[in-house]
Each structure stands twice: as C-alpha cells, then as structure tokens.
C-alpha cells in the first residue's frame, strides 16, 4: 500500500476517534458538543473571600499574595481553567470561576482554613449523646478498669471509609483515664490532655453533621486538644494539640506502592516532605507514636476543621519525609497530595459574597472575533487561488482538516474534568493566528515544488524532491513556534496563557496536517492528467513557471533559453512540447551541423589563401589552362560537399 494511503488513513482514523469520542460523550457522559467558553465570553460565578489573621494582627500584602497563589494552585489542580483570582482592597480575594460552579470546586475554594498535623488520642462513634458526658465523667473518677470498660463501649464506631484508605485508624485506647490535676503543658500525644472538659466535648459533639463542629474547631487555639469529625460524618476524633502546621509542607507527590521485595502492589502512596524548620518536630511525633508513648499510634491531618486522613505510624520519619499508604487509587492519592500541597493558607477567610456575573466581553465580541477569523481565512483562500490556481484546492481542504482537528481537540479538552479547558477571547486570537502559520507551511511546500519544476524536473519528481527539502524547513519553523508557546505558557498567566496554549496546540496540529494530509494529497493529485501533465490552471505548468530560462549546464557552460527549446511568448503558433529523447536528438543534430559549418569555413579560408599565393609568384601567367580550371572546379565541389 502506498505511503500516502497510510497517511490519509491515519488522519481519517484520528478524525473518527475524535468525532466518535465526542459523540459518545454527549450521548452517555453529559459532554458538551462544543468547546466550553471562558469567563470573558460566557460569564460565571464570583466569590469574594475576606481575610482575617489568626492573632488579630494586621494583614500584610505578602500574606495575601501567598494565599492567592495557594488558592490558584488549588483550583488549577482540579482542572478548572481560565479562573481569575485577584487581591482587592488589601483584605479581599476575588475568585471568578467561568461557567456554573460545581460542588467540588466550591468546596475546594471554601476550604480556606489552615492545615495541621495532630496526634490522635482516640476515635469514637460520630453520634453525640446528652448523658454520655456524665457517664464518662463518673467512670473517670472511679478510674482503672471501669474507665477502660467505659472507653471500650464508647469507642466502637462503625466502619469508617477513611479506614479503608488509611491503614491504622484506631479506636480510643482503653487506658484513656482522666489525669491527675496539675500542669497541662504536656507532649501533644500525652494522655494527660484527656480532661473532664474534653471528655464532655468528645461525647456530646455530633459528627453526623460535621458543619457545626467544623465552626467550633476554626475558633480553637493550635495549642489545645480538639474534637474533629471525618468529612463524611462517619467517625469522631479526639486530637492533641498541633505539632506541625500544614504550611510547613514543602512538597507532596503521588508514588507507586511497592512490596518489600520491590514489586508494585497496584496501589498508590502519597510522599510528603516537610521544611527543615519543622522536620524534627514531625520526627519526634512519629517516633513517640511508633514507640507507644501516645494514646494511639496514629496522627491526623486536619484541613478546615475536618480530618481528611488519619494514618498509622508504621515507622519513624527522622528526616522530615513520610509516605502515606492505604490501598489508594490514583485519583484518591492525587486528591490527598493536592490537599497537602495546597491546603495550608497563611490567613483565615470567610465568604463575604457569592454571585453570578455576566460575560465581560460576551457573545458580541465572540461573534466579531469569529467574523475576523472567517475574513482572514477567506483572504488566504483567495490569495492561494490567485497564486497557485487550482493547486489551492489542497490549501483549502488542508485548512478544513485543520479546523476539524482543532475543534475536536478543544472540545475533548474542555470536557475532560482533569483538564477543563475553556476557550477565551485570547484563545480565539490564537486560532486566527494559526491560520497564517498553517498557510505558511503550504506556501513553503508549494514554492519548493515549483522551484524543482523550474530546474527541469518532471512534476511527479518535483513533488517528491520538493517535499524532502520543504519538510525540514516546516519542522524547523514549527519547532520555533512550539518552543515560544511553551515558554510563554510557563511564564504568563490569564489570557496570555490561553493564547499560548492554543498557539502551541495548533502548531502541533499543523505538523499533523502537513505530514498526513497535504503531502499525500498532492502526491495523489499529480497522478491525474490535469495536474501531472501541468495544465495551465493546475498551478504546476512549466511554461507559466518560466521553466525555459537560462540554466547552468555544467563545465562552466550556461544553456540558453533557445537551446532548451523555448518558443517566444509573442509567437502566434502554439507551443510544441518535445519529449526528452526527441529534444536530445535535435540538440545533438544542431551541434553536429554547427561543427561541420565551422570546419567548412576553416578549409575555405585555407584554399583562398593558397590561390592568392600562386597568382603573386607568376604574374605573367594569364591563362591557367584547362587543367587548372578543372582543379579549381573540383576543389569548389569538395568544399560545397563538405558544407552540405
């Protein structure tokens, strides 16, 4: 099978996959059949968060900028593209989310409290009781075995979903007895934090609705024990004071869970690393919990007043690095890693307002942008027909294929939740610019083919040789565009980033179109009589391309236009196209005739010189006689014969 058929077939499969995927997504998965629009074209939701410091001190600009960056990373990690997050008024962060705000994004934005790491002192059932506090208090006064029994009864929670994710969730320790009265400045994992007041709070707190308890925790000091709930209300935790703040996490990433023999288990782990300032604090906590110095051997990760994870310590972490395992799927591990990386904020925030906003540019600007793009496309097509005649058919169909691929790719990227691309007006500008870059690739290719025809190659051979040279230029040019797009995307934000993304994507698709469609299509067209024979309207006519211009013929010789069989453009008679063999024979015949004429001229000059010499030597001779006349006639006949 010819290579051009394979290339065209590959492109057809790619377009069918895109179209089929979009169709299946619209039918089954709730996809949109078109790219989603960004905030400037569609509007969306605006949330204003008001900042407050934990200690009542003044809010500085650096803390607000750090909070803005963390929120931006949080939202971008969820694939919500074209979200605008700005600081206004010194104490407000304004978040503009395009389109309809989904529940997951809303929850991520509202999780504005700090993250903390606390030792787990116990886990009980989520329900709160009005009498449990007095029972627990009486048991603690009696101490010993009755307290242990009471603790066993109160700490038999149902299966916690997070326990399946984090190995080592423990129920309350049986030795949770009330401490003797005295100083409460103890290690965070010490049992001495279990005072009657905290026992009362533990038993009365209701975690079946975590919201109320979440509000109480947000007002608690970091050096006090707290009662926190699981996000789904399945468990209630008694936690010691904060050991490490969440802002001290320097990195968190997803890794593959391995067996002791180095084989993958099929699950994932979350690897986290703390800054050097708190690495020793985390190491002390893990060592104490591992050695049984705490009520349990687990610590909790608290985000926005909820326990998002409570892993068991299986070994100390002396270097400030740790891994959290527990049969995670990749999505679960990625979500936890994002929460660890972006969960901590230097300030506390309250939602001041939430409202729907209209598009800042709207449908009119989008319509005008599309009209501008269509006008540019029409001008490119008209220029192609004026310059390349019907060869512009390849340009037009290539641009159509480019449009299909771009539309399908942007639609797929818009509907994938992990990416969530949205088309902004800057992206529309990128699409318009892409038309020029794509047309430039076609021009480079066509002009290289026409140069080969001007140099004397046949049309089919010119296409192959022209492609060999043009593709290097096209790849080099597009590579520069891709590098520029990547750099611009990494160093910019907002609309400029959207422009860089579209520009890079369309440049890659340009290479796909040129290699899989434009070149194979031109190869197929030159096999037809219209293009292969160089019809004047094909754009490949050798006469119109000035093929018969003077050309270098080798050995320091220039072959003139007359030697190459060119007819004057002013001649009335129709130009005759000579086959290569006939033209070669004609040129050889003309060269032989010229050489014979030159020899005849040279011999004639020699004979005339001899005759003049004879006349000068014998001036008295007036009658040459019949023999001399016959000799002269014979010499003249020989000269004429040679000339013929």
Phi and psi in degrees as a GROMACS rama.xvg file:
@    title "Ramachandran Plot"
@    xaxis  label "Phi"
@    yaxis  label "Psi"
@TYPE xy
-59.3881  152.162  UNK-2
-62.5096  -31.8624  UNK-3
-66.8109  -32.0216  UNK-4
-70.0158  -37.8907  UNK-5
-63.711  -42.021  UNK-6
-65.1108  -47.3038  UNK-7
-64.0164  -36.9249  UNK-8
-65.3036  -40.0473  UNK-9
-63.0996  -40.5358  UNK-10
-65.3932  -40.4105  UNK-11
-62.5601  -40.5733  UNK-12
-64.3021  -41.1678  UNK-13
-62.1845  -43.983  UNK-14
-66.5836  -39.1662  UNK-15
-65.1877  -38.3807  UNK-16
-64.0645  -44.0837  UNK-17
-62.9844  -48.3359  UNK-18
-63.951  -43.0642  UNK-19
-65.2338  -39.7492  UNK-20
-63.9312  -42.575  UNK-21
-65.5914  -42.7938  UNK-22
-62.1982  -43.9467  UNK-23
-65.4721  -37.6407  UNK-24
-66.6128  -39.329  UNK-25
-66.6745  -38.0915  UNK-26
-75.6999  -42.6139  UNK-27
-109.615  -34.7375  UNK-28
-104.134  5.97887  UNK-29
73.1033  25.209  UNK-30
-74.9606  158.947  UNK-31
-90.9749  140.688  UNK-32
-78.6547  1.64849  UNK-33
-138.68  160.259  UNK-34
-59.5714  140.776  UNK-35
-74.7478  149.101  UNK-36
-97.2118  152.254  UNK-37
-84.1263  -177.501  UNK-38
-61.4661  -37.5913  UNK-39
-72.7767  -14.9896  UNK-40
-111.701  -23.7107  UNK-41
-119.674  -23.6083  UNK-42
87.5651  -174.168  UNK-43
173.44  -145.107  UNK-44
-117.124  136.485  UNK-45
-115.646  126.614  UNK-46
-119.395  129.276  UNK-47
-110.413  121.194  UNK-48
-107.039  131.833  UNK-49
-104.248  129.436  UNK-50
-91.8508  144.416  UNK-51
-137.707  143.647  UNK-52
-84.5031  152.2  UNK-53
-71.5987  -31.8324  UNK-54
-102.507  8.42129  UNK-55
80.5121  4.49988  UNK-56
-77.2897  169.889  UNK-57
-67.3862  148.793  UNK-58
-92.6539  122.243  UNK-59
-96.6723  164.908  UNK-60
-67.9591  -32.9365  UNK-61
-64.022  -41.8849  UNK-62
-64.6265  -38.9111  UNK-63
-66.1943  -40.5923  UNK-64
-66.2009  -38.9511  UNK-65
-63.7454  -41.8273  UNK-66
-63.2002  -40.6832  UNK-67
-61.9907  -43.1195  UNK-68
-64.2012  -40.9041  UNK-69
-65.3217  -42.5731  UNK-70
-63.4686  -40.9275  UNK-71
-62.5973  -42.8122  UNK-72
-64.8335  -38.0928  UNK-73
-61.6341  -47.2152  UNK-74
-71.942  -42.4151  UNK-75
-64.4828  -32.9282  UNK-76
-64.8182  -20.6119  UNK-77
-89.2722  0.174707  UNK-78
81.7974  19.2962  UNK-79
-88.7926  99.0064  UNK-80
-83.1905  161.231  UNK-81
59.4405  27.085  UNK-82
-82.6287  133.654  UNK-83
-105.596  122.832  UNK-84
-126.195  116.938  UNK-85
-132.466  157.78  UNK-86
-99.9682  127.738  UNK-87
-132.132  137.24  UNK-88
71.9987  5.87403  UNK-89
84.6922  -26.3554  UNK-90
-128.302  2.69314  UNK-91
-118.515  141.439  UNK-92
-115.863  121.811  UNK-93
-102.942  123.796  UNK-94
-115.354  117.596  UNK-95
-108.932  112.596  UNK-96
-106.537  124.185  UNK-97
-68.5542  147.829  UNK-98
72.9732  -161.546  UNK-99
-80.9047  129.471  UNK-100
-75.6996  118.106  UNK-101
-82.8021  167.438  UNK-102
-65.2364  -38.9031  UNK-103
-65.4525  -44.3631  UNK-104
-66.3227  -40.3001  UNK-105
-60.7863  -41.4263  UNK-106
-66.5013  -39.1503  UNK-107
-66.0252  -37.1627  UNK-108
-70.5519  -37.3933  UNK-109
-78.3094  -13.9317  UNK-110
-78.0277  78.9504  UNK-111
-105.458  -4.83816  UNK-112
-77.4444  167.87  UNK-113
-75.4471  157.253  UNK-114
-97.6415  149.203  UNK-115
-146.481  156.774  UNK-116
-113.167  120.586  UNK-117
-131.385  146.317  UNK-118
-72.6073  144.713  UNK-119
-86.4163  120.737  UNK-120
-94.2044  -19.1359  UNK-121
176.768  160.357  UNK-122
-133.331  129.527  UNK-123
-130.285  177.281  UNK-124
-65.2204  150.869  UNK-125
-71.7128  -20.8574  UNK-126
-71.9845  144.413  UNK-127
-98.8221  146.373  UNK-128
-126.091  146.767  UNK-129
-82.4347  -22.2038  UNK-130
-102.977  -12.5779  UNK-131
-62.7655  -29.2408  UNK-132
-68.1119  -44.0865  UNK-133
-68.1831  -37.8412  UNK-134
-61.6258  -45.5654  UNK-135
-65.0495  -37.6104  UNK-136
-65.5763  -42.3614  UNK-137
-62.9521  -39.8241  UNK-138
-64.104  -37.4099  UNK-139
-68.5442  -32.924  UNK-140
-67.3678  -37.6498  UNK-141
-76.5104  -23.4677  UNK-142
68.9368  -170.744  UNK-143
51.5769  -128.363  UNK-144
-68.1579  -37.0395  UNK-145
-66.1346  -35.6338  UNK-146
-64.8984  -39.4329  UNK-147
-63.7204  -41.8384  UNK-148
-64.662  -45.1474  UNK-149
-61.5262  -39.6658  UNK-150
-64.3173  -39.4608  UNK-151
-62.0161  -40.9081  UNK-152
-70.1391  -38.6986  UNK-153
-81.0935  -9.23715  UNK-154
-119.015  42.4089  UNK-155
-110.486  70.4538  UNK-156
-74.4694  157.788  UNK-157
-67.9073  170.485  UNK-158
-59.0079  128.695  UNK-159
-95.3401  128.659  UNK-160
-55.7092  -36.2371  UNK-161
-69.3607  -18.882  UNK-162
-68.3097  -30.7568  UNK-163
-71.4927  -23.1357  UNK-164
-90.5144  -35.4042  UNK-165
-120.084  108.647  UNK-166
-66.4428  135.287  UNK-167
107.855  10.0762  UNK-168
-66.8777  126.241  UNK-169
-114.214  151.293  UNK-170
-79.1163  171.675  UNK-171
-60.9418  140.987  UNK-172
-68.5375  144.762  UNK-173
-71.6825  -13.5704  UNK-174
-97.0335  19.7649  UNK-175
-74.7948  75.465  UNK-176
-98.1456  150.683  UNK-177
-66.0202  139.047  UNK-178
-76.6654  163.019  UNK-179
-70.9463  151.395  UNK-180
-65.5128  142.736  UNK-181
162.628  -156.819  UNK-182
-69.8305  136.767  UNK-183
-100.51  8.24941  UNK-184
-80.1679  84.7565  UNK-185
-120.134  172.643  UNK-186
-62.8158  145.184  UNK-187
-58.566  -26.6958  UNK-188
-95.3005  7.64697  UNK-189
-75.0431  148.549  UNK-190
-69.8759  -13.9961  UNK-191
-66.9828  -11.9684  UNK-192
-76.8086  -8.76643  UNK-193
-83.4614  80.8128  UNK-194
-87.9131  164.539  UNK-195
-57.8732  -36.5051  UNK-196
-64.9618  -42.5515  UNK-197
-70.9541  -30.4572  UNK-198
-65.5357  -41.0762  UNK-199
-61.6237  -45.2286  UNK-200
-62.8685  -38.4511  UNK-201
-62.5412  -41.686  UNK-202
-80.2947  -29.5377  UNK-203
-89.2712  -20.6324  UNK-204
-64.1979  137.548  UNK-205
-110.402  110.449  UNK-206
-97.0004  4.43076  UNK-207
-67.4164  -22.802  UNK-208
-126.39  90.8883  UNK-209
-65.8737  -13.6442  UNK-210
-60.4135  -44.536  UNK-211
-64.7081  -45.0522  UNK-212
-66.3713  -31.8492  UNK-213
-63.1506  -37.6809  UNK-214
-65.9926  -38.9243  UNK-215
-66.0956  -40.6011  UNK-216
-66.2076  -34.3525  UNK-217
-63.0938  -20.8687  UNK-218
-98.5036  -3.13727  UNK-219
-79.1806  150.055  UNK-220
-77.9527  155.036  UNK-221
-72.6338  -17.5391  UNK-222
-99.7866  20.6672  UNK-223
-122.973  151.962  UNK-224
-71.3378  154.518  UNK-225
-137.156  163.408  UNK-226
-112.411  118.398  UNK-227
-123.429  159.6  UNK-228
-113.53  156.987  UNK-229
-72.734  150.555  UNK-230
-57.6398  -32.543  UNK-231
-94.7377  6.74711  UNK-232
71.3099  23.8089  UNK-233
-92.4347  -12.1718  UNK-234
-153.909  161.066  UNK-235
-128.232  130.753  UNK-236
-115.786  139.026  UNK-237
-102.453  119.908  UNK-238
-120.649  143.959  UNK-239
-77.904  -179.325  UNK-240
-61.3544  162.601  UNK-241
-65.1834  134.034  UNK-242
-101.484  -46.004  UNK-243
-134.082  129.41  UNK-244
-75.3692  152.505  UNK-245
-66.1163  -24.7978  UNK-246
-67.3896  -11.7062  UNK-247
-84.1707  -3.04112  UNK-248
-75.021  122.69  UNK-249
-90.4563  -24.5806  UNK-250
-165.384  152.333  UNK-251
-149.333  130.944  UNK-252
-144.39  159.845  UNK-253
-90.4564  136.397  UNK-254
-134.138  172.369  UNK-255
-89.6433  132.947  UNK-256
-76.2409  130.939  UNK-257
-119.634  149.388  UNK-258
-79.285  167.719  UNK-259
-57.9476  -22.3907  UNK-260
-90.0408  2.67794  UNK-261
89.3207  11.1042  UNK-262
-94.9495  138.791  UNK-263
-67.6169  140.729  UNK-264
-89.8048  -11.0553  UNK-265
92.0828  -3.33955  UNK-266
-111.208  -179.727  UNK-267
-128.043  155.718  UNK-268
-124.255  163.15  UNK-269
-113.716  117.438  UNK-270
-97.7006  126.18  UNK-271
-126.817  152.288  UNK-272
-135.583  136.186  UNK-273
-101.501  158.462  UNK-274
-68.6234  159.277  UNK-275
-64.247  -23.994  UNK-276
-68.4529  -28.798  UNK-277
-119.103  4.82252  UNK-278
-59.4171  -39.4381  UNK-279
-69.3475  -36.4536  UNK-280
-61.9959  -43.8389  UNK-281
-66.6517  -38.4657  UNK-282
-63.4774  -40.1354  UNK-283
-63.5108  -41.2932  UNK-284
-65.2505  -47.2189  UNK-285
-65.1925  -35.8585  UNK-286
-66.1037  -43.3425  UNK-287
-65.4362  -43.3816  UNK-288
-67.1499  -37.9419  UNK-289
-66.9808  -34.7184  UNK-290
-88.2819  8.6788  UNK-291
78.8331  20.1026  UNK-292
-84.3711  -9.67463  UNK-293
-104.8  174.725  UNK-294
-65.2218  -35.1988  UNK-295
-134.613  178.326  UNK-296
-109.339  33.3832  UNK-297
-127.441  153.437  UNK-298
-126.751  156.953  UNK-299
-111.987  144.927  UNK-300
-105.038  113.464  UNK-301
-106.587  122.902  UNK-302
-125.966  119.997  UNK-303
57.1052  38.2661  UNK-304
80.4523  4.61531  UNK-305
-119.905  144.583  UNK-306
-84.7017  102.796  UNK-307
-84.7149  -16.063  UNK-308
-163.511  144.936  UNK-309
-140.344  72.6956  UNK-310
-77.4868  153.114  UNK-311
-86.0065  140.403  UNK-312
-82.8067  113.179  UNK-313
-95.6607  -18.4492  UNK-314
-162.975  151.656  UNK-315
-64.4157  160.054  UNK-316
-123.492  79.2258  UNK-317
-70.4583  -22.2553  UNK-318
-94.7548  9.24157  UNK-319
77.1372  16.3279  UNK-320
-123.662  145.224  UNK-321
-152.232  158.645  UNK-322
-125.533  134.533  UNK-323
-106.409  121.155  UNK-324
-122.601  169.371  UNK-325
154.239  45.977  UNK-326
59.2575  42.8211  UNK-327
-72.2623  142.118  UNK-328
-80.5284  170.117  UNK-329
-64.8299  -38.9618  UNK-330
-66.1564  -41.4487  UNK-331
-65.089  -42.5922  UNK-332
-65.7039  -39.7936  UNK-333
-64.9337  -39.7179  UNK-334
-64.0861  -44.5025  UNK-335
-65.5801  -39.9793  UNK-336
-63.0762  -40.0535  UNK-337
-64.2919  -40.5399  UNK-338
-64.6448  -37.4669  UNK-339
-70.2541  -39.9264  UNK-340
-71.6747  -41.9687  UNK-341
-114.456  10.4073  UNK-342
-78.963  -31.0942  UNK-343
-87.1757  132.416  UNK-344
-121.463  145.527  UNK-345
-74.3002  -10.5865  UNK-346
-133.551  168.506  UNK-347
-103.018  145.339  UNK-348
-131.206  143.888  UNK-349
-119.001  144.476  UNK-350
-75.2889  111.018  UNK-351
-81.471  -38.7653  UNK-352
-160.706  157.001  UNK-353
-145.139  124.812  UNK-354
-151.864  159.593  UNK-355
-83.9722  139.376  UNK-356
-121.546  150.8  UNK-357
-85.35  167.814  UNK-358
-65.3047  135.87  UNK-359
-74.1645  -23.767  UNK-360
-115.967  -48.0552  UNK-361
84.8252  -174.394  UNK-362
-67.0726  -30.9259  UNK-363
-63.8997  -45.5305  UNK-364
-66.5086  -37.5671  UNK-365
-63.0808  -42.3946  UNK-366
-62.7038  -43.3011  UNK-367
-65.1951  -38.0647  UNK-368
-64.2194  -40.7137  UNK-369
-67.3168  -38.1267  UNK-370
-63.4229  -42.0656  UNK-371
-61.1943  -40.4903  UNK-372
-64.192  -41.3499  UNK-373
-66.579  -37.4512  UNK-374
-64.0197  -44.3217  UNK-375
-61.5263  -40.9162  UNK-376
-63.7013  -42.5586  UNK-377
-63.503  -40.0108  UNK-378
-64.9997  -38.9181  UNK-379
-63.1204  -42.8952  UNK-380
-65.5644  -43.4678  UNK-381
-61.9967  -42.3879  UNK-382
-63.0412  -39.7764  UNK-383
-62.9067  -41.3863  UNK-384
-68.7064  -35.5543  UNK-385
-69.6213  -34.882  UNK-386
-89.1697  -37.2908  UNK-387
-118.952  10.1647  UNK-388
55.0232  -136.055  UNK-389
-75.333  -5.83337  UNK-390
-64.6615  -19.5647  UNK-391
-64.2812  -14.4865  UNK-392
-57.955  -37.9812  UNK-393
-65.5329  -41.3241  UNK-394
-62.4306  -46.3098  UNK-395
-64.1619  -47.8634  UNK-396
-66.2319  -33.504  UNK-397
-65.3179  -40.6854  UNK-398
-64.6542  -36.4714  UNK-399
-64.687  -44.1474  UNK-400
-62.3824  -38.6154  UNK-401
-62.1008  -42.1923  UNK-402
-63.4208  -41.7038  UNK-403
-62.3372  -46.365  UNK-404
-64.1787  -42.6678  UNK-405
-64.7327  -44.8147  UNK-406
-60.9064  -47.4835  UNK-407
-64.2358  -41.6804  UNK-408
-65.3478  -45.6789  UNK-409
-64.3911  -35.658  UNK-410
-65.8164  -43.7973  UNK-411
-63.3581  -45.1537  UNK-412
-63.7769  -31.2459  UNK-413
-71.0054  -32.1939  UNK-414
-94.0223  -10.2996  UNK-415
-79.0537  118.682  UNK-416
-59.7515  -35.1752  UNK-417
-68.3658  -18.9814  UNK-418
-107.152  -54.4877  UNK-419
60.02  39.9032  UNK-420
-65.4973  143.697  UNK-421
-131.983  136.791  UNK-422
-84.9608  119.716  UNK-423
-103.342  176.562  UNK-424
-64.9822  -33.2578  UNK-425
-63.3377  -35.746  UNK-426
-66.2833  -36.1687  UNK-427
-62.5497  -39.8344  UNK-428
-61.5396  -40.3919  UNK-429
-60.7152  -37.5615  UNK-430
-65.814  -39.5913  UNK-431
-66.0845  -42.7805  UNK-432
-64.2019  -32.4704  UNK-433
-63.0955  -29.5241  UNK-434
-60.1181  -42.2547  UNK-435
-66.2603  -42.0446  UNK-436
-64.8614  -38.92  UNK-437
-67.412  -44.1849  UNK-438
-62.4493  -34.094  UNK-439
-61.9617  -38.9197  UNK-440
-63.0111  -41.1725  UNK-441
-64.9479  -41.4026  UNK-442
-63.136  -42.7875  UNK-443
-58.7242  -44.1135  UNK-444
-67.1073  -50.2565  UNK-445
-63.1277  -42.0758  UNK-446
-67.0885  -33.6323  UNK-447
-66.8472  -39.1491  UNK-448
-64.5749  -43.143  UNK-449
-67.6392  -33.8427  UNK-450
-62.9658  -38.7903  UNK-451
-64.6857  -38.1283  UNK-452
-66.0094  -40.3152  UNK-453
-62.5656  -29.926  UNK-454
-80.4137  -0.908893  UNK-455
107.846  1.44769  UNK-456
-77.9101  156.315  UNK-457
-68.8822  162.479  UNK-458
-64.629  -46.0613  UNK-459
-62.7258  -43.336  UNK-460
-66.7984  -34.8561  UNK-461
-64.5101  -35.9522  UNK-462
-63.7072  -45.5893  UNK-463
-67.9136  -47.1082  UNK-464
-68.722  -37.7006  UNK-465
-64.0842  -36.8819  UNK-466
-66.4036  -40.6445  UNK-467
-58.1103  -35.2948  UNK-468
-87.3334  -37.8547  UNK-469
-70.9362  -34.5674  UNK-470
-64.5824  -32.1306  UNK-471
-66.0791  -41.0657  UNK-472
-65.5817  -41.9009  UNK-473
-64.3355  -45.4319  UNK-474
-63.1662  -42.574  UNK-475
-62.5365  -44.1043  UNK-476
-64.9485  -45.8936  UNK-477
-68.0033  -31.5852  UNK-478
-63.2436  -40.5888  UNK-479
-62.2254  -42.1778  UNK-480
-63.3366  -40.6811  UNK-481
-65.4647  -43.8377  UNK-482
-61.2416  -44.7355  UNK-483
-61.9778  -39.7095  UNK-484
-65.3656  -42.6182  UNK-485
-63.5128  -46.3631  UNK-486
-62.1792  -44.4089  UNK-487
-63.5585  -38.4516  UNK-488
-66.0524  -41.438  UNK-489
-72.3639  -30.6948  UNK-490
-98.6499  -4.17581  UNK-491
-116.191  175.118  UNK-492
-140.421  168.21  UNK-493
64.4832  -137.244  UNK-494
-65.224  -33.1605  UNK-495
-63.3826  -36.4208  UNK-496
-65.2564  -39.1157  UNK-497
-63.3242  -39.6033  UNK-498
-62.6125  -44.6543  UNK-499
-63.4168  -38.7887  UNK-500
-63.814  -47.8605  UNK-501
-64.722  -40.8213  UNK-502
-62.9835  -43.9819  UNK-503
-65.2622  -41.6705  UNK-504
-63.0634  -46.8671  UNK-505
-67.6992  -29.8997  UNK-506
-66.1933  -41.9848  UNK-507
-62.6558  -43.4367  UNK-508
-65.6902  -29.7352  UNK-509
-61.0973  -43.2242  UNK-510
-62.4906  -40.7146  UNK-511
-61.0154  -44.5576  UNK-512
-66.3408  -45.1295  UNK-513
-62.9562  -42.1246  UNK-514
-79.4727  -35.9899  UNK-515
-98.9116  -11.394  UNK-516
-131.092  -54.9846  UNK-517
-61.898  -53.5508  UNK-518
-65.4552  -48.2295  UNK-519
-59.5731  -36.6466  UNK-520
-65.9741  -42.1116  UNK-521
-67.3656  -37.2208  UNK-522
-59.9621  -40.7739  UNK-523
-68.961  -36.7885  UNK-524
-68.9973  -35.9976  UNK-525
-72.7568  -7.05201  UNK-526
-81.36  -11.5403  UNK-527
-85.3888  160.848  UNK-528
-67.7564  -37.4158  UNK-529
-61.3171  -50.0585  UNK-530
-86.6022  -37.9381  UNK-531
-68.0667  -29.1306  UNK-532
-93.1957  1.32335  UNK-533
72.5464  48.8819  UNK-534
-58.1217  144.302  UNK-535
-54.3121  -27.8502  UNK-536
-95.5129  6.56251  UNK-537
-81  -18.3253  UNK-538
84.8591  -1.52008  UNK-539
-122.865  20.8913  UNK-540
-70.371  119.302  UNK-541
-59.8021  -35.8851  UNK-542
-64.8065  -43.3257  UNK-543
-69.6234  -22.5069  UNK-544
-90.6704  9.06221  UNK-545
56.9822  50.4688  UNK-546
-67.0683  -32.3873  UNK-547
-92.1708  43.3482  UNK-548
-87.7588  160.752  UNK-549
-55.7561  137.737  UNK-550
-138.544  154.456  UNK-551
-71.7471  128.802  UNK-552
-108.392  2.76605  UNK-553
95.0225  154.688  UNK-554
57.9539  38.5715  UNK-555
72.5506  13.3596  UNK-556
-110.31  136.306  UNK-557
-104.516  127.771  UNK-558
-88.9973  117.92  UNK-559
-74.1609  167.901  UNK-560
-64.774  -34.937  UNK-561
-65.3727  -32.913  UNK-562
-71.29  -23.5892  UNK-563
-93.3735  9.81134  UNK-564
82.421  23.4473  UNK-565
-79.2698  137.554  UNK-566
-99.0612  146.255  UNK-567
-63.3457  141.686  UNK-568
-70.7533  -14.8015  UNK-569
-89.7989  -4.75381  UNK-570
-65.9778  142.844  UNK-571
-78.1036  -30.6545  UNK-572
-75.623  152.717  UNK-573
-71.4151  142.162  UNK-574
-67.1069  134.394  UNK-575
-99.704  126.422  UNK-576
-90.8151  118.058  UNK-577
-92.0776  137.147  UNK-578
-63.1948  157.63  UNK-579
-61.7832  -40.6697  UNK-580
-66.8853  -40.5372  UNK-581
-65.8526  -42.2415  UNK-582
-63.7632  -39.9462  UNK-583
-65.361  -42.7739  UNK-584
-63.8218  -39.5027  UNK-585
-63.6118  -43.1541  UNK-586
-64.7594  -38.3516  UNK-587
-65.979  -39.5787  UNK-588
-65.2564  -43.6446  UNK-589
-63.9577  -37.1939  UNK-590
-66.5513  -40.9179  UNK-591
-63.8284  -40.6754  UNK-592
-63.7535  -39.5088  UNK-593
-65.0215  -39.9768  UNK-594
-65.4106  -41.7066  UNK-595
-62.6703  -41.0013  UNK-596
-64.5008  -37.7783  UNK-597
-66.7318  -41.2631  UNK-598
-65.2376  -41.8385  UNK-599
-62.2605  -41.6262  UNK-600
-64.0678  -38.2161  UNK-601
-67.0057  -43.853  UNK-602
-66.6991  -37.9887  UNK-603
-62.3356  -37.7034  UNK-604
-66.2784  -37.7759  UNK-605
-65.9811  -42.4965  UNK-606
-64.617  -42.299  UNK-607
-63.079  -37.1796  UNK-608
-66.0383  -39.4446  UNK-609
-65.9481  -40.2471  UNK-610
-65.3492  -42.248  UNK-611
-63.558  -32.817  UNK-612
-67.3277  -40.1834  UNK-613
-64.0589  -42.1516  UNK-614
-63.7916  -34.6909  UNK-615
-73.0214  -35.8486  UNK-616
-71.5501  -32.8079  UNK-617
-126.358  78.3379  UNK-618
-68.8099  -19.4437  UNK-619
-80.8653  -14.3039  UNK-620
-77.7852  120.046  UNK-621
-113.316  -24.2853  UNK-622
-116.768  106.637  UNK-623
-67.5024  -19.0203  UNK-624
86.9035  165.908  UNK-625
-67.2859  -32.782  UNK-626
-66.6147  -42.374  UNK-627
-65.3605  -39.6053  UNK-628
-62.668  -43.4684  UNK-629
-62.6657  -38.0322  UNK-630
-64.5966  -40.724  UNK-631
-65.2947  -40.542  UNK-632
-62.6951  -38.9922  UNK-633
-65.3953  -42.2899  UNK-634
-63.8955  -38.2673  UNK-635
-66.191  -38.8611  UNK-636
-62.917  -41.2083  UNK-637
-62.5298  -40.4692  UNK-638
-64.9074  -42.364  UNK-639
-65.5415  -37.9572  UNK-640
-63.5299  -43.3956  UNK-641
-63.6891  -38.826  UNK-642
-62.4887  -40.7741  UNK-643
